[in-house]
Amino acid sequence: MAFSPSQFDYGKSDFASRVPQDLGYAGFRVHALIKTSNYYDEVIVFLGASYFRAVGKQEVFGLSARALAVDTALPSGEEFPFFKEFWLVTPTDKAKDLTVYALLDSPSVTGAYRFVIQAGEQTSVGVVERLFFRREVKQLGIAPLTSMLFHGENTVRQFEDFRPEVHDSDGLLLNFNSGEWLWRPLDNPRALDVSSFGVPNPKGFGLVQRDRDFDHYQDLETRADERPSAWVAPQGNWGDGHVDLVEIPTKSDTNDNIVAFWTPEKSPKVDDTTAYAYTLYWYGDDPARPPNGRVVATRRDRGNQEDSYRFVVDFGGKKLEAIPADQVLRGVVTIASDGDAAELFDQHVVKNPVTGGWRLTFEVKPKRKEPIELRAFLDKGGDTLTETWSYVLVQ
């Protein structure tokens, strides 16, 4: 489709004749019968570099995905591949999906992509990519997700904002091949922070908007409570690798400052070729991710002792909430970075009579000026009841 300014309706504006004849397209968007049977709602948009974003039936646009991340957060600087061509397969009258082919290009890599888009309660995008490397890439990011967190309930705020929380996603969720689920609350750090999680052959990972309570946002314009989560479900064996989480300091909610992607253990060399396949789900909530108890809130403040910090972690979930208050639950809290780096004390678990869930409270006192990596979950008689809560305390 060759570009022409005459293909667009400019309404009553008077600049139509000044639009350059060779301006080109910014991208394209796809509409489908997703909410009602008589109106085609916007479902997915490919717009800029290799960015695209989608929504499920009940969501509004929020975080974005990318086709590929190259050298993200490295001192050498990031390279942004872009889609230079698209091919759309004409669907039949009764088609339930749309197939899009795309050609990716950049100085270091080129790639052939196929997207199979199916709109619904959860909109799914099946992705198959074949990559061909022109240069050595130090850090390759597969299935990258990009989001925004200005502040959440765990953020130590040093600014004024009428909104209690502002974010498109509030946590990174991982599903390990062992079956373990891990939740890392996102934050707006004081300095660039990069966390790496060893996840060989992952079952899945994603950036999740778990908090769906409008009262926690109070934003009528952006409706953060209706922003989608995005979940990557790999197909085939991806081999050894890790999920990297990049959190970039930001002074406003206009910047996407959160990035997550999977990185293979072995970096690609010149003339290497590789292929990956995965399904990317866009959804509001899914009780199967994870199927057990989940973290619903993380809060922190200064503890009762000098130089200590107090953490209050709320867990929820139907099975967890069904446990009566007279049962004994145990909070398993560990210092994952170095057991001698901090002291744990004043730890207890109580039933939350308001939400029906359970609350874990503990304090930690660092012994050295270094980041403290914490992990915790709830246990009952040796049975793990929840996902693993993960947090890095930066002093």
C-alpha positions in Angstrom: 0.0 0.0 0.0 1.8 3.1 -1.2 1.4 6.1 1.0 -0.7 9.1 -0.1 -2.1 12.0 2.0 -5.3 11.7 0.0 -6.0 8.3 1.8 -6.8 10.2 5.1 -9.7 12.3 6.3 -8.5 15.5 7.9 -11.9 16.8 9.0 -12.1 20.6 9.1 -8.4 21.1 9.5 -6.6 23.1 6.8 -3.2 21.3 6.7 -4.1 18.4 4.4 -2.3 19.9 1.4 0.9 20.5 3.5 1.3 16.8 4.4 4.4 15.5 2.5 3.6 13.0 -0.3 6.4 10.7 0.9 5.7 10.9 4.6 4.9 7.2 5.0 2.9 5.3 7.6 3.6 5.4 11.4 2.2 1.8 11.7 -1.2 0.1 11.6 -3.9 -1.0 13.9 -6.3 -4.0 13.8 -10.0 -3.8 14.8 -12.2 -6.8 15.7 -15.6 -7.7 17.2 -14.3 -8.2 20.7 -16.7 -6.3 23.0 -20.0 -6.3 21.0 -21.3 -7.9 17.9 -21.9 -4.7 16.0 -18.7 -2.6 16.5 -15.1 -3.3 15.6 -13.0 -2.3 18.6 -9.3 -1.6 18.4 -7.4 -4.8 19.4 -3.8 -4.5 18.5 -1.4 -1.7 17.3 2.0 -2.0 15.6 3.5 1.5 16.0 7.1 2.6 16.0 10.4 0.5 15.8 9.3 -3.0 16.7 6.7 -2.0 19.3 3.2 -3.4 19.5 0.5 -3.6 22.1 -2.9 -5.2 22.5 -5.8 -5.6 24.8 -8.2 -8.3 25.9 -12.0 -7.9 26.0 -12.2 -5.8 29.2 -9.0 -3.7 29.0 -7.7 -0.4 27.8 -4.2 0.0 26.2 -1.3 0.0 28.6 2.1 -1.7 28.4 3.8 -2.6 25.1 5.8 -5.5 23.7 8.7 -5.5 21.3 9.9 -7.9 18.8 13.5 -7.9 20.1 15.8 -6.1 22.6 19.4 -5.6 21.8 22.0 -4.5 24.4 19.4 -3.0 26.7 20.8 -1.1 29.7 24.4 -1.7 28.7 27.0 1.1 28.9 27.6 0.8 25.1 24.0 1.9 24.5 20.8 0.1 23.2 20.1 -0.7 19.6 16.4 -0.6 18.5 15.5 -2.9 15.6 12.5 -1.9 13.6 10.0 -3.4 11.3 10.6 -2.2 7.8 7.9 -4.2 6.0 4.6 -5.9 6.9 2.5 -8.4 5.0 -1.1 -9.0 6.1 -2.8 -12.2 5.1 -6.4 -11.5 4.0 -8.7 -13.4 6.4 -11.7 -15.3 5.3 -15.2 -14.2 6.2 -15.4 -16.5 9.2 -11.8 -16.3 10.3 -11.1 -16.3 14.0 -7.5 -14.9 13.7 -5.3 -12.7 11.6 -1.8 -13.6 10.3 0.8 -10.9 9.9 4.3 -11.3 8.6 7.0 -8.8 9.3 10.6 -8.1 8.4 12.9 -6.8 11.2 16.0 -4.9 10.5 18.9 -3.3 12.5 22.7 -2.9 12.2 23.3 -6.1 14.2 20.4 -8.4 13.3 17.6 -9.0 10.8 14.6 -11.3 11.4 11.6 -12.8 9.9 8.4 -12.8 12.1 5.0 -14.3 12.0 2.2 -13.1 14.2 -1.1 -14.9 14.6 -3.5 -12.6 16.4 -6.7 -13.9 18.0 -8.9 -11.4 19.8 -11.0 -12.5 22.8 -11.4 -12.4 26.6 -7.6 -12.9 26.5 -6.2 -11.7 23.2 -3.4 -14.0 22.1 -0.5 -13.3 19.7 1.4 -16.4 18.5 4.9 -15.3 17.6 7.5 -17.2 15.5 10.8 -15.5 14.9 13.9 -16.4 12.9 16.9 -14.2 13.6 20.1 -13.7 11.5 23.0 -11.9 13.1 25.3 -9.5 11.2 27.3 -8.6 14.4 28.0 -10.0 17.8 25.3 -9.0 20.3 26.4 -8.8 23.9 22.9 -9.1 25.3 19.9 -10.4 23.4 16.4 -9.9 24.8 13.7 -12.4 23.6 10.0 -11.4 24.0 10.7 -8.0 25.6 8.0 -6.2 27.5 8.0 -2.5 28.2 5.9 -0.8 30.9 5.7 2.2 33.3 5.8 2.5 37.0 5.9 6.0 38.5 5.0 4.9 42.0 3.3 2.0 43.8 2.3 1.2 47.4 6.0 0.1 48.0 7.5 3.3 46.6 9.2 5.7 49.0 7.7 8.9 47.6 9.6 12.2 47.6 7.1 14.1 45.5 3.4 15.1 45.5 0.7 13.3 43.5 -3.0 13.1 44.2 -3.0 9.6 42.8 -2.2 6.9 45.4 -0.5 4.7 42.7 0.5 5.3 39.1 1.6 2.4 37.0 0.8 0.2 33.9 2.3 -2.8 35.7 3.0 -3.5 39.3 5.0 -6.7 39.2 7.2 -9.2 37.3 5.8 -12.7 37.5 8.0 -15.8 36.7 7.0 -19.4 36.3 10.1 -21.7 36.5 10.5 -25.0 34.9 10.5 -26.6 38.4 6.9 -25.3 38.8 7.8 -22.5 41.3 6.1 -19.1 40.8 7.9 -15.9 41.8 6.6 -12.3 42.2 8.8 -9.3 42.1 7.1 -5.9 42.9 8.2 -3.2 40.6 9.6 0.1 41.8 10.9 3.5 40.6 14.5 3.4 41.8 16.8 6.2 42.7 19.3 4.8 40.2 19.2 2.4 37.3 18.6 -1.1 38.6 19.0 -4.4 36.7 17.9 -7.7 38.3 18.6 -11.1 36.7 16.7 -14.3 37.5 18.1 -17.6 36.4 15.2 -19.2 34.4 16.4 -22.0 32.1 13.7 -23.2 29.7 11.0 -21.0 31.3 7.4 -22.0 31.5 6.4 -18.3 31.4 7.1 -14.7 32.5 5.3 -11.4 32.2 4.7 -7.9 33.5 1.4 -7.9 35.4 -1.1 -5.3 36.5 -2.4 -7.2 39.5 -4.0 -4.3 41.4 -7.5 -3.8 39.9 -9.0 -1.5 42.5 -9.9 2.0 41.1 -9.7 3.4 44.5 -5.9 2.7 44.5 -5.4 4.9 41.5 -8.1 7.6 41.4 -7.3 8.4 37.8 -10.3 8.9 35.6 -8.2 9.7 32.5 -5.8 6.8 32.2 -7.9 4.1 34.1 -4.8 2.2 35.3 -7.1 -0.3 36.9 -8.1 -1.5 33.4 -4.6 -1.7 32.0 -3.7 -5.2 30.7 -1.1 -7.7 31.9 1.1 -9.4 29.3 2.2 -13.1 29.7 4.9 -14.8 27.6 4.3 -18.6 27.2 7.4 -20.1 25.4 7.0 -23.0 23.0 9.7 -25.6 22.7 12.9 -25.7 24.8 14.5 -22.3 25.0 17.6 -23.7 26.8 19.7 -22.1 29.5 19.1 -18.4 30.2 17.7 -15.8 32.5 15.0 -13.1 32.7 16.3 -9.6 33.1 14.3 -6.8 34.8 15.4 -3.3 34.1 14.0 -0.5 36.3 14.9 3.1 35.2 14.4 6.1 37.4 11.7 8.5 36.1 10.3 11.8 37.3 6.9 11.4 35.5 4.4 8.9 34.3 5.1 9.8 30.6 8.1 7.5 30.3 8.2 3.8 30.0 10.8 2.9 32.6 10.3 -0.9 33.1 11.7 -3.5 30.7 11.7 -7.3 31.1 13.0 -10.0 28.7 14.6 -13.4 28.5 18.3 -13.7 27.6 19.9 -16.9 26.4 23.0 -17.9 28.3 25.1 -17.9 25.1 25.3 -14.6 23.2 24.9 -14.8 19.4 28.0 -14.4 17.2 28.4 -13.1 13.7 26.5 -15.2 11.1 24.6 -17.1 13.8 21.0 -18.0 13.2 18.4 -18.8 15.8 14.6 -19.2 16.2 12.1 -18.8 19.0 8.4 -19.3 19.3 6.0 -18.2 22.0 2.4 -17.1 22.7 1.9 -13.6 24.2 -1.4 -13.3 26.1 -3.0 -9.9 26.9 -5.5 -10.1 29.8 -7.0 -8.5 32.9 -6.8 -11.3 35.5 -6.1 -15.0 35.4 -6.5 -17.1 38.6 -4.2 -19.7 37.0 -1.2 -17.3 37.0 -0.4 -18.4 39.6 -2.8 -21.2 40.6 -2.0 -20.9 44.3 -1.8 -18.0 46.7 -0.5 -14.7 45.4 1.0 -11.5 46.7 -1.6 -8.7 46.5 0.3 -5.8 48.2 3.8 -5.0 49.4 4.4 -2.1 51.8 7.4 -1.0 53.7 8.5 1.7 56.2 11.2 2.2 58.8 11.2 -0.4 61.6 11.0 -0.1 65.3 14.7 -0.5 65.7 17.3 2.0 64.6 18.3 1.5 60.9 15.8 -1.3 60.4 13.0 -1.7 57.8 9.6 -3.2 58.2 7.9 -5.1 55.4 4.1 -5.8 55.3 3.2 -8.4 52.6 -0.4 -9.3 51.9 -1.3 -12.6 50.3 -4.6 -13.6 48.7 -6.3 -16.3 46.6 -9.4 -18.4 47.1 -7.7 -21.4 48.6 -5.7 -19.2 51.0 -8.7 -17.2 52.0 -10.6 -20.4 52.8 -8.1 -21.2 55.6 -9.7 -20.2 59.0 -8.0 -17.8 61.3 -7.3 -20.4 64.0 -4.9 -22.3 61.7 -1.2 -21.9 62.0 0.6 -20.5 58.9 4.3 -19.9 58.8 6.1 -17.2 56.9 9.4 -18.5 55.4 11.6 -15.5 55.0 15.2 -15.8 53.7 18.0 -13.4 52.8 18.9 -14.7 49.3 21.9 -12.5 48.7 23.9 -13.2 51.8 22.6 -14.6 55.1 25.1 -12.5 57.1 24.2 -9.3 55.3 21.2 -8.5 57.5 19.3 -9.6 60.6 15.6 -10.8 60.5 13.3 -10.3 63.5 9.8 -9.6 64.7 8.3 -11.9 62.1 4.6 -13.0 62.3 1.7 -14.1 60.1 -2.0 -13.1 60.8 -5.3 -13.5 59.1 -6.5 -10.3 57.4 -10.1 -10.0 58.6 -10.9 -7.3 56.0 -9.7 -9.1 52.8 -9.8 -12.7 54.0 -6.2 -13.2 53.0 -3.1 -13.5 55.2 -0.5 -10.9 56.1 3.2 -11.5 56.7 5.1 -8.8 58.6 8.8 -8.8 59.5 11.7 -6.4 60.0 15.2 -6.5 58.6 18.2 -4.7 59.8 21.1 -4.5 57.3 24.6 -5.0 58.7 26.4 -3.6 55.6 25.6 -0.9 53.1 24.7 -3.1 50.2 21.5 -4.3 48.4 19.7 -6.9 50.4 17.7 -9.5 48.4 14.8 -10.9 50.3 12.4 -13.8 49.5 9.3 -15.1 51.4 6.3 -17.4 51.0 3.6 -18.8 53.3 3.7 -22.4 54.4 1.4 -24.7 56.3 2.7 -27.9 57.8 5.4 -28.2 55.1 3.1 -27.4 52.2 3.9 -24.3 50.2 0.7 -22.2 49.9 1.8 -19.2 47.8 4.1 -17.9 45.2 7.5 -16.7 46.3 7.7 -13.0 47.1 11.1 -11.4 46.0 12.4 -8.0 46.8 15.7 -6.1 46.8 16.1 -3.6 49.6 18.4 -0.7 48.5 19.6 1.5 51.3 
